[in-house]
Amino acid sequence: MAHFDPNEVGMRPPPFKHTVYNALVVPRPIGWISTVSPDGDFNLAPFSFFAQVSGSPPCVIYCPNYFKPGTRESKDSLTNAEDTGEFVYNMCTAELLDQMVVTSKHSPRNFDEMKEAGLEGVPCEKVGPPRLKNSPIAMECKHMQTIDMPTPQDGSRAAMVLGHVVQIHVADEVITDEGLIDMRKLRPVGRLGYYDYTIVEPENIFPYKTPDDDRFHGHESKAWDEIQPRVEEFVQE
Ligand SMILES: Cc1cc2nc3c(=O)[nH]c(=O)nc-3n(C[C@H](O)[C@H](O)[C@H](O)COP(=O)(O)O)c2cc1C
């Protein structure tokens, strides 16, 4: 095993040849965040330092780190959320992967990445930024607080933007007759280390019963028989 303190030796001590940190927690969900500036300029960018951090109240975080390259400006997704108090989470699915990557391009604050990527926005109900028309899941959020981590060496901000979910959108096509979200249709994209991604494909989805939770019994029992041999294989490996 390799053992090291990243604060002493950095993120790529031998034998590592590339920064290892982003490969340590995988796969990471991608928060594809739309915001709008006080002047009305739309902004869209992906953040894999993203998480749902509480269910009740429903809260999410995303973490815009460092300056926009070649500038001393914070990323637009941070500035806009703080200036307007609002942002929107959009899910990136397999069909939207190419466009998601296009929207990560560093660009001036008034540059519309949504337009650049050929994406269409639709108005939200409770916040100003649009949500993505082709993303099957979106959450409108009110900015609650920004938590600043210790200042990076370059003097930029390593920020954690915390938001309260005030409206949720789920496309009809991904809702099953049993009233569940159909993960087999969603095919969400996750970020791995380096430049690698993963897609949750139907053949890699399986239920796994926890000892004392039968809330989803109807759903699990339906798929369980067909999937159980596969789960046993996984467990034995
Ligand atoms: C899949 C993916 C995940 C990313 N995750 C982050 C992240 O968590 N934090 C961050 O600061 N930048 C992240 N980036 C880079 C930003 O998307 C990029 O800096 C973007 O230009 C920021 O745009 P903005 O200035 O419009 O906010 C990620 C890029 C990609 C492609």
The ligand as a Tripos MOL2 file, in Angstrom:
@<TRIPOS>MOLECULE
LIG
   31    33     1     0     0
SMALL
NO_CHARGES

@<TRIPOS>ATOM
      1 C1        -17.0340   16.7730  -14.6930 C.3       1 LIG1
      2 C2        -16.4190   18.0400  -14.1640 C.ar      1 LIG1
      3 C3        -16.4570   18.2870  -12.8010 C.ar      1 LIG1
      4 C4        -15.9090   19.4720  -12.2750 C.ar      1 LIG1
      5 N1        -15.9460   19.6820  -10.9360 N.ar      1 LIG1
      6 C5        -15.4590   20.8300  -10.4170 C.ar      1 LIG1
      7 C6        -15.5390   21.0780   -9.0110 C.ar      1 LIG1
      8 O1        -16.0770   20.2840   -8.2320 O.2       1 LIG1
      9 N2        -15.0320   22.2500   -8.5540 N.ar      1 LIG1
     10 C7        -14.4830   23.1860   -9.3910 C.ar      1 LIG1
     11 O2        -14.0570   24.2480   -8.9190 O.2       1 LIG1
     12 N3        -14.3970   22.9740  -10.7360 N.ar      1 LIG1
     13 C8        -14.8900   21.8300  -11.2580 C.ar      1 LIG1
     14 N4        -14.8380   21.6230  -12.6130 N.ar      1 LIG1
     15 C9        -14.3500   22.7020  -13.4820 C.3       1 LIG1
     16 C10       -15.4500   23.7670  -13.7070 C.3       1 LIG1
     17 O3        -16.5690   23.1960  -14.3420 O.3       1 LIG1
     18 C11       -14.8750   24.8930  -14.5670 C.3       1 LIG1
     19 O4        -13.8860   25.5680  -13.8060 O.3       1 LIG1
     20 C12       -15.9110   25.8740  -15.0670 C.3       1 LIG1
     21 O5        -15.3230   26.6780  -16.0710 O.3       1 LIG1
     22 C13       -16.4520   26.7940  -14.0030 C.3       1 LIG1
     23 O6        -17.3460   27.6440  -14.6370 O.3       1 LIG1
     24 P1        -17.9040   28.9890  -14.0510 P.3       1 LIG1
     25 O7        -16.7570   29.9950  -13.9420 O.co2     1 LIG1
     26 O8        -18.8870   29.4030  -15.1050 O.co2     1 LIG1
     27 O9        -18.5090   28.7010  -12.7350 O.co2     1 LIG1
     28 C14       -15.3190   20.4270  -13.1530 C.ar      1 LIG1
     29 C15       -15.2680   20.1560  -14.5410 C.ar      1 LIG1
     30 C16       -15.8050   18.9680  -15.0280 C.ar      1 LIG1
     31 C17       -15.7380   18.7000  -16.5120 C.3       1 LIG1
@<TRIPOS>BOND
     1     1     2 1
     2     2     3 ar
     3     2    30 ar
     4     3     4 ar
     5     4     5 ar
     6     4    28 ar
     7     5     6 ar
     8     6     7 ar
     9     6    13 1
    10     7     8 2
    11     7     9 ar
    12     9    10 ar
    13    10    11 2
    14    10    12 ar
    15    12    13 ar
    16    13    14 ar
    17    14    15 1
    18    14    28 ar
    19    15    16 1
    20    16    17 1
    21    16    18 1
    22    18    19 1
    23    18    20 1
    24    20    21 1
    25    20    22 1
    26    22    23 1
    27    23    24 1
    28    24    25 2
    29    24    26 1
    30    24    27 1
    31    28    29 ar
    32    29    30 ar
    33    30    31 1
@<TRIPOS>SUBSTRUCTURE
     1 LIG1         1 GROUP 0 **** ****
